[in-house]
Amino acid sequence: MKQKRLFIAQIGCFGASALALAFAGLTNDITRGGRAGSIIIGIIFWLGLIAGIILCVLLSKQRKAAGFDEGKIGLIGFFSNKAAIVFDCLMIVSCIASIVFIVLKSQLFIGFISIALFFFSLEMHCVLNGKNYKYITSNVEE
């Protein structure tokens, strides 16, 4: 099914964007990548984010064309299904961890990982609590 492939590609793009954030801590030192590494990570981050949003818009157009418009937008909803519960809890925990690592200014690489986890879980919160996910899971055709 085309919608499921778009959905999986969207998650992959958002995952690549978050993974780029996780590796941003490695490019602080010139010996570990320096400017070229920072540019590559920036490109991966923005391409992943923009591609994920474009795929979300394409999926929304297909959902609207099918006449499915149930529920709230993903940003507003919380804990609407099992997968959303996992990522909503991860979002809360990783947000707290990110704040702690930023305030303490210690364990910089772990701080970047917690920020990346927060970013990805926030994206997944919006995706998994949203109308497109409800449309995909309600559509039983393969």
N, C-alpha and C positions, 0 to 999 in steps of 0.2 A: 504494500500500500504506500502510495506516494506521501501521504501525510506523516506516516510513521518514520519514513526515511528523512523527511524534512525535520521532524522533531529530534531525531537522533543526531542529525548533522548540526542542529542548533545547539544541543547540549555539548557536542564536541567542540564547536567554535567557542562557546563560553568557557569550556574547560581549558582550551589552549590559551585563552586570554588570562585566566586565573593562574595557569601554570607559569606564564611569563612573569606575572607578579611575584610568584614564589622564587624565581631565579633572579629577580632584580637585585637581591642582596649580594649575589656573586659578582656583579659588575662594578661594585664600588671601588675595587682595587685595580689599578692599571695592569698588574701582572696577571689578573684573572680574566681579562677580557677588555677592560677599559672602555674607551669610547665606542668601538665597533660592537662590543657586546651590548652596551646600553642601547645603541641604535637598533640592533636586531631584536632585542627584547621589546623595545617600544613598538616596532613594526608588528611583531607577533601579537602584542596586547591589543593594539588598535584594530588590526585586521580581524582578529578573533571576535572582538566586541562588535564591530560594525557588521561582520558577516552573520553573527548570531541574531542581531536585531533585524537585519534584512530577512533572514529565514523566518523569524517570528512574524514579521509583517506579511510575508507570502502565505504562511500558514493561517493567519487571521483572515486574509482575503478568501482562502478556500473555505474556511469555516463559515464566513458570512455568506458566501455563495451557496453553501449547502443549507442555509437557513437556521443554523445553530447559533443561538445567542443567549445561552443560559449562564447564570452566575455572575459573580463580581470579577473585577480585574484582579490579577494575581498579587499585586502589591498590597491590596486591602485584605484579602483572605488569609487566614491562618489555620493550620492543622486540618485541612479539608480532606486528606487521604493519607494512607500509610507512608508513601514516599515523601509527601510534604511534611509530615510530622518529623521524620528523620532530619530533613534539611532545615526545618524551622528551628529545631533544637540545636543543630550544629551552628546555625546562624547566630543564635543567642550566645552560645558558649564561645565561639570564635571571635565574636565582637568583644566580649569581656576580656578574652586572652589578648586580643590586639591592643586594647586600651592599656592593659597591664604592661605589655612589652614596650609600648610607646612611652609610657610614663617612666618606667624603670630604665629605659635605654640600655638594656642588657640583652644578651642573646639575640643579636641583630638578625641573624639568619632565621631563627625560630620566629621572630617577630614578623618577618616577611612571609613565612609560611602561614602564620595565623591570619595575616591580612589577606593572603590569597584564598585561604579557606573561607573567610568571611565574605569575600567578594563572590566566590563561586556559590556559596550557600545562599547569598542574597539573590543572585541570578536564578538559582534553582527554586527558591521560595516563590519568586514571581512566576516562573514557568509552571511549576507543579500545582500552584493554587489557582491558576488562571483558566480562562475559558478554552484556550486551545488544548490544554491537557484533558479537560473534561470532554471536549469534542473527540479527541483521539481515542480515549478510553471508552467512550460510549458507542463509537463507530465499530461495529462487530465484523464488518466485511474485511476480508484479507486480500 
